[in-house]
Amino acid sequence: MTIVAAKKCAGYQREELAAKLDLLLDELGGLANFVKQGDRVVFKTNLLMGKSPEAAVTTNPEFIRVLAQKVKALGAKVVIADSPGGPFNEKLLKRAYQKSGLYQLAAEENLELNYNTDSRKHEYQAGKINKSFQLASYLENADLIINLPKLKTHGLTMYTGAVKNLFGCIPGILKAEYHLRMQAVEDFSRMLNDLAGLVNPALTIMDAVVGMEGDGPSNGRPKEFNYLLASTSPYYLDLAAVSLMGIDPVEKVPSVKAALDDQLIQKDNLELRGDPIQAPAAVEIPKIEKENNLFDTKLPTFLSDILEKFLRPKPVFKEDKCVGCRTCAENCPPNAITMVDNFPEVELETCIRCFCCQELCSYDAVEIKYPLLARLFFSK
């Protein structure tokens, strides 16, 4: 059996966070069961981009503060690290740290912020679809990795949590290569599961106090879930967390389905401890495209290709919000976006529907639109 602990938590007040984290981690044997004196502990946070904590895009800094205080009290050193979207360099890292509240937090709590942007190839022969990964070097000197995801929806993978958060271990724009190589959401999800197996964080603690619904992971709306979740397994934590979002059956989430199919997890082996998990009413979950099984192969290929053009979602750029920053064009994996008169235009024949443009837009200027036929086809 694999334990997933859950504790209700009403907000980010330090006293409540401290008390609830103690209760949460006691279900796993206590924090001292993982952290030893002298350890260098890497907090793999969710630092998708420089957004304020109120936007619910990044792991909340008060949650990180309280956990860091507990880790330091055990005589360990804390390093906050991630590779946000876009280029992986010190200037952009510092900007993301500042906007997300982590820069000030690190100064107040004497925590180290990672600025090492090196990377190295790591073999992983146990991978189902990926046998090697280029990983950020900030992982290499860690005695312990604690994965700190944020509970959010995601336009490509429906849900992003424990497993998807580890995609930030791949540095900067190298992430685009993985999107290009694994364009089908099933393959991409299986790659994420392989990556989680390679990184293998000792502990995952999810910030699900305020998460995101709608057009996640960066342009959705904050949603109160009021939970903290923890497990030694990112796979099992996701299995529990998708029910917190009201996703039923859990196999709707591609990474969870892949983990079940590949026997990385089994429903009967999940042991929930702590508070019962109850989803809030009416969480808005994005639809996802069934890339490789759109018509269950029942139609001739030529007809499937024609119909697919009327079903596939597409990014639409909002003129009233776009500032012409070029982030979408510069970080599009297949280079499908060009700037025309300082406004992005997308070549849909080249677009792979990874939606990195929406994910990385700081101005909420990218909307994912489904054609009318698709809305009818994918309706519940």
KETIDREN-134740 format. One record per residue (C-alpha): x, y, z; residue in one letter; residue number from 1. Coordinates in steps of 0.001 Angstrom, whole numbers, padded with zeros to 6 digits. Layout:
// KETIDREN-134740
@px:X, py:Y, pz:Z, type:A, seq:NUM .
...
//
This chain:
// KETIDREN-134740
@px:000000, py:000000, pz:000000, type:M, seq:1 .
@px:001127, py:003547, pz:-000755, type:T, seq:2 .
@px:-000034, py:006317, pz:001551, type:I, seq:3 .
@px:-001443, py:009638, pz:000397, type:V, seq:4 .
@px:-002141, py:011968, pz:003307, type:A, seq:5 .
@px:-004669, py:014785, pz:003092, type:A, seq:6 .
@px:-005383, py:017630, pz:005486, type:K, seq:7 .
@px:-007879, py:020430, pz:005125, type:K, seq:8 .
@px:-006286, py:023867, pz:005272, type:C, seq:9 .
@px:-008373, py:027025, pz:005090, type:A, seq:10 .
@px:-005677, py:029447, pz:003925, type:G, seq:11 .
@px:-002030, py:030505, pz:003895, type:Y, seq:12 .
@px:-001785, py:031859, pz:007427, type:Q, seq:13 .
@px:001536, py:030678, pz:008823, type:R, seq:14 .
@px:000170, py:029279, pz:012088, type:E, seq:15 .
@px:-002404, py:027128, pz:010344, type:E, seq:16 .
@px:000036, py:025985, pz:007668, type:L, seq:17 .
@px:002553, py:024983, pz:010339, type:A, seq:18 .
@px:000006, py:022973, pz:012301, type:A, seq:19 .
@px:-001525, py:021288, pz:009249, type:K, seq:20 .
@px:001858, py:020406, pz:007742, type:L, seq:21 .
@px:002842, py:018680, pz:010996, type:D, seq:22 .
@px:-000377, py:016656, pz:011002, type:L, seq:23 .
@px:000002, py:015890, pz:007306, type:L, seq:24 .
@px:003585, py:014672, pz:007547, type:L, seq:25 .
@px:002917, py:012692, pz:010721, type:D, seq:26 .
@px:000813, py:010415, pz:008521, type:E, seq:27 .
@px:004034, py:009590, pz:006629, type:L, seq:28 .
@px:006181, py:009149, pz:009730, type:G, seq:29 .
@px:007109, py:012804, pz:010232, type:G, seq:30 .
@px:009424, py:015155, pz:008360, type:L, seq:31 .
@px:012427, py:013827, pz:010311, type:A, seq:32 .
@px:011806, py:010506, pz:008586, type:N, seq:33 .
@px:013030, py:012183, pz:005381, type:F, seq:34 .
@px:015274, py:015128, pz:006327, type:V, seq:35 .
@px:018584, py:014613, pz:008131, type:K, seq:36 .
@px:020977, py:017107, pz:009645, type:Q, seq:37 .
@px:023377, py:018488, pz:007057, type:G, seq:38 .
@px:021196, py:017543, pz:004097, type:D, seq:39 .
@px:021011, py:019794, pz:001061, type:R, seq:40 .
@px:017273, py:019739, pz:000329, type:V, seq:41 .
@px:016061, py:020922, pz:-003069, type:V, seq:42 .
@px:012524, py:022275, pz:-003138, type:F, seq:43 .
@px:011307, py:021592, pz:-006689, type:K, seq:44 .
@px:008654, py:024261, pz:-006731, type:T, seq:45 .
@px:006187, py:025167, pz:-009469, type:N, seq:46 .
@px:007680, py:028327, pz:-010964, type:L, seq:47 .
@px:006017, py:028271, pz:-014357, type:L, seq:48 .
@px:006498, py:032019, pz:-014831, type:M, seq:49 .
@px:006786, py:035256, pz:-012903, type:G, seq:50 .
@px:003271, py:035671, pz:-011530, type:K, seq:51 .
@px:002083, py:037028, pz:-008201, type:S, seq:52 .
@px:001008, py:034431, pz:-005614, type:P, seq:53 .
@px:-002607, py:035623, pz:-005898, type:E, seq:54 .
@px:-002771, py:034353, pz:-009494, type:A, seq:55 .
@px:-002386, py:030743, pz:-008229, type:A, seq:56 .
@px:000060, py:029949, pz:-011033, type:V, seq:57 .
@px:003015, py:029123, pz:-008764, type:T, seq:58 .
@px:003501, py:027301, pz:-005475, type:T, seq:59 .
@px:002509, py:029744, pz:-002742, type:N, seq:60 .
@px:005534, py:031332, pz:-001015, type:P, seq:61 .
@px:003952, py:031174, pz:002458, type:E, seq:62 .
@px:003528, py:027414, pz:002060, type:F, seq:63 .
@px:007192, py:027197, pz:001033, type:I, seq:64 .
@px:008233, py:029447, pz:003934, type:R, seq:65 .
@px:006620, py:027290, pz:006611, type:V, seq:66 .
@px:007958, py:024050, pz:005146, type:L, seq:67 .
@px:011443, py:025578, pz:004825, type:A, seq:68 .
@px:011381, py:026614, pz:008475, type:Q, seq:69 .
@px:010634, py:023029, pz:009463, type:K, seq:70 .
@px:013403, py:021653, pz:007236, type:V, seq:71 .
@px:015929, py:024150, pz:008614, type:K, seq:72 .
@px:014929, py:023276, pz:012169, type:A, seq:73 .
@px:016151, py:019735, pz:011429, type:L, seq:74 .
@px:019586, py:021123, pz:010515, type:G, seq:75 .
@px:019252, py:020961, pz:006728, type:A, seq:76 .
@px:019842, py:023571, pz:004015, type:K, seq:77 .
@px:017025, py:024558, pz:001625, type:V, seq:78 .
@px:017534, py:025320, pz:-002075, type:V, seq:79 .
@px:014561, py:026564, pz:-004113, type:I, seq:80 .
@px:014791, py:025521, pz:-007755, type:A, seq:81 .
@px:012865, py:025169, pz:-010991, type:D, seq:82 .
@px:013221, py:025809, pz:-014690, type:S, seq:83 .
@px:010388, py:028121, pz:-015780, type:P, seq:84 .
@px:009105, py:028193, pz:-019324, type:G, seq:85 .
@px:011270, py:029972, pz:-021868, type:G, seq:86 .
@px:015054, py:030430, pz:-021840, type:P, seq:87 .
@px:016852, py:029136, pz:-018739, type:F, seq:88 .
@px:019182, py:031931, pz:-017645, type:N, seq:89 .
@px:019983, py:033870, pz:-014498, type:E, seq:90 .
@px:018240, py:037076, pz:-015568, type:K, seq:91 .
@px:014906, py:035413, pz:-016290, type:L, seq:92 .
@px:015178, py:033209, pz:-013210, type:L, seq:93 .
@px:015653, py:036252, pz:-011007, type:K, seq:94 .
@px:012648, py:037961, pz:-012580, type:R, seq:95 .
@px:010464, py:034901, pz:-011954, type:A, seq:96 .
@px:011686, py:034645, pz:-008354, type:Y, seq:97 .
@px:010903, py:038313, pz:-007777, type:Q, seq:98 .
@px:007404, py:038314, pz:-009274, type:K, seq:99 .
@px:006378, py:035091, pz:-007540, type:S, seq:100 .
@px:007457, py:036288, pz:-004101, type:G, seq:101 .
@px:010284, py:033777, pz:-003753, type:L, seq:102 .
@px:013080, py:036346, pz:-003981, type:Y, seq:103 .
@px:011869, py:038218, pz:-000920, type:Q, seq:104 .
@px:011084, py:034963, pz:000874, type:L, seq:105 .
@px:014626, py:033661, pz:000326, type:A, seq:106 .
@px:016109, py:036862, pz:001755, type:A, seq:107 .
@px:013851, py:036779, pz:004814, type:E, seq:108 .
@px:014401, py:033085, pz:005590, type:E, seq:109 .
@px:018030, py:032767, pz:004445, type:N, seq:110 .
@px:017204, py:030269, pz:001703, type:L, seq:111 .
@px:019256, py:029623, pz:-001424, type:E, seq:112 .
@px:017773, py:030338, pz:-004830, type:L, seq:113 .
@px:019185, py:028227, pz:-007627, type:N, seq:114 .
@px:020900, py:030085, pz:-010482, type:Y, seq:115 .
@px:022800, py:027107, pz:-011893, type:N, seq:116 .
@px:021543, py:026748, pz:-015470, type:T, seq:117 .
@px:023775, py:023828, pz:-016499, type:D, seq:118 .
@px:022313, py:020478, pz:-017500, type:S, seq:119 .
@px:023461, py:016919, pz:-018140, type:R, seq:120 .
@px:022117, py:013833, pz:-019880, type:K, seq:121 .
@px:020889, py:011019, pz:-017624, type:H, seq:122 .
@px:020094, py:007497, pz:-018802, type:E, seq:123 .
@px:016864, py:005823, pz:-017692, type:Y, seq:124 .
@px:016575, py:002330, pz:-019144, type:Q, seq:125 .
@px:013394, py:001632, pz:-017156, type:A, seq:126 .
@px:011536, py:004245, pz:-019209, type:G, seq:127 .
@px:008522, py:003068, pz:-021178, type:K, seq:128 .
@px:008924, py:005676, pz:-023920, type:I, seq:129 .
@px:012029, py:007694, pz:-022969, type:N, seq:130 .
@px:015357, py:006094, pz:-022112, type:K, seq:131 .
@px:017251, py:009287, pz:-021318, type:S, seq:132 .
@px:016610, py:012862, pz:-020218, type:F, seq:133 .
@px:018555, py:016112, pz:-020193, type:Q, seq:134 .
@px:018153, py:017259, pz:-016584, type:L, seq:135 .
@px:019000, py:020527, pz:-014888, type:A, seq:136 .
@px:022146, py:020244, pz:-012806, type:S, seq:137 .
@px:020528, py:021724, pz:-009701, type:Y, seq:138 .
@px:019332, py:018182, pz:-008955, type:L, seq:139 .
@px:022787, py:016651, pz:-008810, type:E, seq:140 .
@px:023967, py:018046, pz:-005475, type:N, seq:141 .
@px:020714, py:017342, pz:-003677, type:A, seq:142 .
@px:020666, py:014934, pz:-000770, type:D, seq:143 .
@px:016903, py:015084, pz:-000879, type:L, seq:144 .
@px:014362, py:016316, pz:-003440, type:I, seq:145 .
@px:010975, py:017527, pz:-002201, type:I, seq:146 .
@px:008484, py:018026, pz:-005016, type:N, seq:147 .
@px:006124, py:020967, pz:-004355, type:L, seq:148 .
@px:003442, py:021055, pz:-007078, type:P, seq:149 .
@px:000415, py:023315, pz:-007354, type:K, seq:150 .
@px:-003016, py:021820, pz:-008029, type:L, seq:151 .
@px:-004105, py:023168, pz:-011426, type:K, seq:152 .
@px:-005915, py:022364, pz:-014616, type:T, seq:153 .
@px:-003954, py:022075, pz:-017872, type:H, seq:154 .
@px:-005056, py:022602, pz:-021466, type:G, seq:155 .
@px:-002893, py:019762, pz:-022838, type:L, seq:156 .
@px:-002964, py:017182, pz:-020030, type:T, seq:157 .
@px:-006259, py:018217, pz:-018339, type:M, seq:158 .
@px:-004603, py:018256, pz:-014919, type:Y, seq:159 .
@px:-001151, py:019225, pz:-013689, type:T, seq:160 .
@px:000143, py:018120, pz:-010334, type:G, seq:161 .
@px:002892, py:015989, pz:-008863, type:A, seq:162 .
@px:004143, py:014201, pz:-011991, type:V, seq:163 .
@px:003766, py:017137, pz:-014385, type:K, seq:164 .
@px:005596, py:019474, pz:-011966, type:N, seq:165 .
@px:008774, py:017468, pz:-012539, type:L, seq:166 .
@px:008817, py:018585, pz:-016193, type:F, seq:167 .
@px:010556, py:021656, pz:-014746, type:G, seq:168 .
@px:013611, py:019448, pz:-014181, type:C, seq:169 .
@px:014199, py:019724, pz:-017930, type:I, seq:170 .
@px:015923, py:023054, pz:-018553, type:P, seq:171 .
@px:014306, py:025926, pz:-020414, type:G, seq:172 .
@px:013600, py:025629, pz:-024090, type:I, seq:173 .
@px:014789, py:021997, pz:-024169, type:L, seq:174 .
@px:011250, py:021214, pz:-023056, type:K, seq:175 .
@px:010189, py:022056, pz:-026614, type:A, seq:176 .
@px:012117, py:019048, pz:-027942, type:E, seq:177 .
@px:010026, py:016714, pz:-025791, type:Y, seq:178 .
@px:006808, py:018309, pz:-027043, type:H, seq:179 .
@px:007978, py:017844, pz:-030637, type:L, seq:180 .
@px:009042, py:014239, pz:-030168, type:R, seq:181 .
@px:005871, py:013244, pz:-028303, type:M, seq:182 .
@px:003024, py:015205, pz:-029887, type:Q, seq:183 .
@px:000252, py:012789, pz:-028901, type:A, seq:184 .
@px:-000947, py:013510, pz:-025379, type:V, seq:185 .
@px:-000721, py:009799, pz:-024508, type:E, seq:186 .
@px:002966, py:009673, pz:-025456, type:D, seq:187 .
@px:003692, py:012977, pz:-023741, type:F, seq:188 .
@px:002027, py:011729, pz:-020550, type:S, seq:189 .
@px:003975, py:008492, pz:-020610, type:R, seq:190 .
@px:007168, py:010532, pz:-021011, type:M, seq:191 .
@px:006204, py:012539, pz:-017908, type:L, seq:192 .
@px:005788, py:009303, pz:-015971, type:N, seq:193 .
@px:009240, py:008171, pz:-017096, type:D, seq:194 .
@px:010711, py:011484, pz:-015978, type:L, seq:195 .
@px:009100, py:011153, pz:-012556, type:A, seq:196 .
@px:010622, py:007711, pz:-012207, type:G, seq:197 .
@px:014077, py:009055, pz:-013011, type:L, seq:198 .
@px:013915, py:012108, pz:-010712, type:V, seq:199 .
@px:012232, py:010032, pz:-007995, type:N, seq:200 .
@px:011558, py:012722, pz:-005359, type:P, seq:201 .
@px:011640, py:011365, pz:-001826, type:A, seq:202 .
@px:008586, py:013370, pz:-000842, type:L, seq:203 .
@px:005842, py:015251, pz:-002667, type:T, seq:204 .
@px:003714, py:017855, pz:-000892, type:I, seq:205 .
@px:000991, py:019533, pz:-002926, type:M, seq:206 .
@px:-000221, py:023079, pz:-002435, type:D, seq:207 .
@px:-003948, py:022566, pz:-003017, type:A, seq:208 .
@px:-005124, py:025332, pz:-000715, type:V, seq:209 .
@px:-005863, py:027604, pz:-003659, type:V, seq:210 .
@px:-005483, py:025917, pz:-007033, type:G, seq:211 .
@px:-006610, py:026721, pz:-010549, type:M, seq:212 .
@px:-009563, py:025828, pz:-012752, type:E, seq:213 .
@px:-010375, py:026653, pz:-016356, type:G, seq:214 .
@px:-007577, py:027577, pz:-018771, type:D, seq:215 .
@px:-004665, py:026313, pz:-016666, type:G, seq:216 .
@px:-001840, py:026139, pz:-015995, type:P, seq:217 .
@px:-001321, py:029920, pz:-016268, type:S, seq:218 .
@px:-004501, py:031628, pz:-017494, type:N, seq:219 .
@px:-007209, py:029970, pz:-015460, type:G, seq:220 .
@px:-008986, py:031233, pz:-012371, type:R, seq:221 .
@px:-007937, py:030702, pz:-008748, type:P, seq:222 .
@px:-010125, py:028136, pz:-007029, type:K, seq:223 .
@px:-010261, py:027325, pz:-003326, type:E, seq:224 .
@px:-009743, py:023603, pz:-002700, type:F, seq:225 .
@px:-008476, py:024048, pz:000877, type:N, seq:226 .
@px:-006258, py:020970, pz:001095, type:Y, seq:227 .
@px:-002653, py:019928, pz:001530, type:L, seq:228 .
@px:-001665, py:016517, pz:000141, type:L, seq:229 .
@px:001521, py:014500, pz:000668, type:A, seq:230 .
@px:002984, py:011170, pz:-000436, type:S, seq:231 .
@px:006257, py:009425, pz:-001169, type:T, seq:232 .
@px:004860, py:008693, pz:-004639, type:S, seq:233 .
@px:003990, py:011442, pz:-007142, type:P, seq:234 .
@px:001930, py:008899, pz:-009112, type:Y, seq:235 .
@px:-000294, py:007991, pz:-006182, type:Y, seq:236 .
@px:-000583, py:011602, pz:-005099, type:L, seq:237 .
@px:-001969, py:012456, pz:-008543, type:D, seq:238 .
@px:-004349, py:009508, pz:-008351, type:L, seq:239 .
@px:-005790, py:011044, pz:-005183, type:A, seq:240 .
@px:-005605, py:014670, pz:-006298, type:A, seq:241 .
@px:-007647, py:014256, pz:-009486, type:V, seq:242 .
@px:-010596, py:013212, pz:-007327, type:S, seq:243 .
@px:-010179, py:016491, pz:-005431, type:L, seq:244 .
@px:-010859, py:018200, pz:-008771, type:M, seq:245 .
@px:-013958, py:016091, pz:-009296, type:G, seq:246 .
@px:-012512, py:014246, pz:-012303, type:I, seq:247 .
@px:-014334, py:010943, pz:-012660, type:D, seq:248 .
@px:-013241, py:008460, pz:-013755, type:P, seq:249 .
@px:-009609, py:009186, pz:-012975, type:V, seq:250 .
@px:-008611, py:007553, pz:-016274, type:E, seq:251 .
@px:-009692, py:010750, pz:-018018, type:K, seq:252 .
@px:-006320, py:012204, pz:-016970, type:V, seq:253 .
@px:-003783, py:010868, pz:-019506, type:P, seq:254 .
@px:-000813, py:010598, pz:-017107, type:S, seq:255 .
@px:-002922, py:008738, pz:-014534, type:V, seq:256 .
@px:-004315, py:006404, pz:-017203, type:K, seq:257 .
@px:-000788, py:005704, pz:-018471, type:A, seq:258 .
@px:000420, py:005003, pz:-014934, type:A, seq:259 .
@px:-002459, py:002571, pz:-014411, type:L, seq:260 .
@px:-001930, py:000898, pz:-017800, type:D, seq:261 .
@px:001803, py:000531, pz:-017152, type:D, seq:262 .
@px:001145, py:-000756, pz:-013609, type:Q, seq:263 .
@px:003083, py:002049, pz:-011971, type:L, seq:264 .
@px:000059, py:002378, pz:-009708, type:I, seq:265 .
@px:-002972, py:000304, pz:-008770, type:Q, seq:266 .
@px:-006166, py:001764, pz:-007389, type:K, seq:267 .
@px:-006377, py:-000901, pz:-004687, type:D, seq:268 .
@px:-002898, py:000027, pz:-003421, type:N, seq:269 .
@px:-003845, py:003619, pz:-002566, type:L, seq:270 .
@px:-004212, py:004188, pz:001185, type:E, seq:271 .
@px:-005781, py:007546, pz:002021, type:L, seq:272 .
@px:-005051, py:008942, pz:005460, type:R, seq:273 .
@px:-006071, py:012098, pz:007242, type:G, seq:274 .
@px:-009108, py:014064, pz:006130, type:D, seq:275 .
@px:-011529, py:012678, pz:003526, type:P, seq:276 .
@px:-011015, py:014216, pz:000101, type:I, seq:277 .
@px:-014052, py:016161, pz:-001066, type:Q, seq:278 .
@px:-014115, py:018111, pz:-004316, type:A, seq:279 .
@px:-015650, py:021576, pz:-004316, type:P, seq:280 .
@px:-018700, py:022056, pz:-006493, type:A, seq:281 .
@px:-018390, py:022737, pz:-010217, type:A, seq:282 .
@px:-014657, py:022716, pz:-010927, type:V, seq:283 .
@px:-014138, py:023764, pz:-014560, type:E, seq:284 .
@px:-011912, py:021179, pz:-016239, type:I, seq:285 .
@px:-010587, py:021734, pz:-019788, type:P, seq:286 .
@px:-011345, py:019203, pz:-022480, type:K, seq:287 .
@px:-008355, py:017574, pz:-024100, type:I, seq:288 .
@px:-007813, py:016353, pz:-027612, type:E, seq:289 .
@px:-007694, py:012606, pz:-028252, type:K, seq:290 .
@px:-004804, py:012866, pz:-030648, type:E, seq:291 .
@px:-004239, py:009219, pz:-031582, type:N, seq:292 .
@px:-007714, py:007773, pz:-031043, type:N, seq:293 .
@px:-010006, py:010534, pz:-032197, type:L, seq:294 .
@px:-012453, py:008240, pz:-033953, type:F, seq:295 .
@px:-011423, py:004885, pz:-032437, type:D, seq:296 .
@px:-009968, py:004060, pz:-035901, type:T, seq:297 .
@px:-013473, py:003299, pz:-037189, type:K, seq:298 .
@px:-013324, py:005764, pz:-040062, type:L, seq:299 .
@px:-011119, py:005658, pz:-043156, type:P, seq:300 .
@px:-007931, py:007658, pz:-042742, type:T, seq:301 .
@px:-008796, py:010239, pz:-045421, type:F, seq:302 .
@px:-012163, py:010943, pz:-043731, type:L, seq:303 .
@px:-010592, py:011137, pz:-040287, type:S, seq:304 .
@px:-008075, py:013669, pz:-041607, type:D, seq:305 .
@px:-010842, py:015844, pz:-043040, type:I, seq:306 .
@px:-012985, py:015735, pz:-039911, type:L, seq:307 .
@px:-009992, py:016330, pz:-037654, type:E, seq:308 .
@px:-009548, py:019804, pz:-039148, type:K, seq:309 .
@px:-013012, py:020686, pz:-037859, type:F, seq:310 .
@px:-012383, py:019190, pz:-034414, type:L, seq:311 .
@px:-008906, py:020262, pz:-033361, type:R, seq:312 .
@px:-008586, py:023173, pz:-030943, type:P, seq:313 .
@px:-006445, py:026132, pz:-031856, type:K, seq:314 .
@px:-004761, py:029054, pz:-030102, type:P, seq:315 .
@px:-006414, py:032421, pz:-030675, type:V, seq:316 .
@px:-004561, py:035634, pz:-029839, type:F, seq:317 .
@px:-006447, py:038502, pz:-028194, type:K, seq:318 .
@px:-005675, py:041877, pz:-029739, type:E, seq:319 .
@px:-006866, py:043761, pz:-026668, type:D, seq:320 .
@px:-004384, py:041992, pz:-024395, type:K, seq:321 .
@px:-001369, py:041163, pz:-026571, type:C, seq:322 .
@px:001592, py:043514, pz:-026037, type:V, seq:323 .
@px:003786, py:042050, pz:-028756, type:G, seq:324 .
@px:006355, py:040643, pz:-026322, type:C, seq:325 .
@px:007179, py:037736, pz:-028720, type:R, seq:326 .
@px:007300, py:035131, pz:-025925, type:T, seq:327 .
@px:004856, py:032865, pz:-027765, type:C, seq:328 .
@px:006803, py:033014, pz:-031034, type:A, seq:329 .
@px:010201, py:032566, pz:-029393, type:E, seq:330 .
@px:009093, py:029506, pz:-027408, type:N, seq:331 .
@px:006842, py:027706, pz:-029897, type:C, seq:332 .
@px:008305, py:024171, pz:-030234, type:P, seq:333 .
@px:007511, py:023734, pz:-033977, type:P, seq:334 .
@px:008039, py:027445, pz:-034814, type:N, seq:335 .
@px:004430, py:027719, pz:-035929, type:A, seq:336 .
@px:004024, py:031316, pz:-034687, type:I, seq:337 .
@px:005355, py:034378, pz:-036475, type:T, seq:338 .
@px:005027, py:038043, pz:-035583, type:M, seq:339 .
@px:003237, py:040171, pz:-038181, type:V, seq:340 .
@px:003048, py:043882, pz:-037386, type:D, seq:341 .
@px:004000, py:043030, pz:-033807, type:N, seq:342 .
@px:001107, py:040583, pz:-033438, type:F, seq:343 .
@px:001348, py:036764, pz:-033409, type:P, seq:344 .
@px:-000063, py:034627, pz:-036187, type:E, seq:345 .
@px:-000098, py:030832, pz:-036057, type:V, seq:346 .
@px:000273, py:028372, pz:-038923, type:E, seq:347 .
@px:-002251, py:025724, pz:-037900, type:L, seq:348 .
@px:-000809, py:023068, pz:-040207, type:E, seq:349 .
@px:002452, py:023305, pz:-038240, type:T, seq:350 .
@px:000912, py:023800, pz:-034779, type:C, seq:351 .
@px:001188, py:020658, pz:-032596, type:I, seq:352 .
@px:-001379, py:021869, pz:-030001, type:R, seq:353 .
@px:001049, py:021786, pz:-027083, type:C, seq:354 .
@px:-000360, py:025186, pz:-026043, type:F, seq:355 .
@px:002988, py:026448, pz:-024774, type:C, seq:356 .
@px:001932, py:029827, pz:-026166, type:C, seq:357 .
@px:-000946, py:030017, pz:-023709, type:Q, seq:358 .
@px:001073, py:028522, pz:-020874, type:E, seq:359 .
@px:003854, py:031096, pz:-021164, type:L, seq:360 .
@px:001803, py:034207, pz:-021902, type:C, seq:361 .
@px:002071, py:036647, pz:-019014, type:S, seq:362 .
@px:-000775, py:038810, pz:-020316, type:Y, seq:363 .
@px:-003596, py:036257, pz:-020687, type:D, seq:364 .
@px:-003578, py:037044, pz:-024404, type:A, seq:365 .
@px:-003961, py:033474, pz:-025706, type:V, seq:366 .
@px:-007230, py:031564, pz:-025688, type:E, seq:367 .
@px:-007709, py:027942, pz:-026730, type:I, seq:368 .
@px:-010803, py:027664, pz:-028902, type:K, seq:369 .
@px:-012698, py:024544, pz:-029907, type:Y, seq:370 .
@px:-014773, py:024655, pz:-033099, type:P, seq:371 .
@px:-018510, py:024151, pz:-032704, type:L, seq:372 .
@px:-018293, py:020603, pz:-034078, type:L, seq:373 .
@px:-015612, py:019757, pz:-031519, type:A, seq:374 .
@px:-017726, py:021118, pz:-028681, type:R, seq:375 .
@px:-020536, py:018818, pz:-029801, type:L, seq:376 .
@px:-018225, py:015852, pz:-030376, type:F, seq:377 .
@px:-016477, py:016084, pz:-027011, type:F, seq:378 .
@px:-019511, py:017110, pz:-024964, type:S, seq:379 .
@px:-020313, py:014922, pz:-021996, type:K, seq:380 .
//
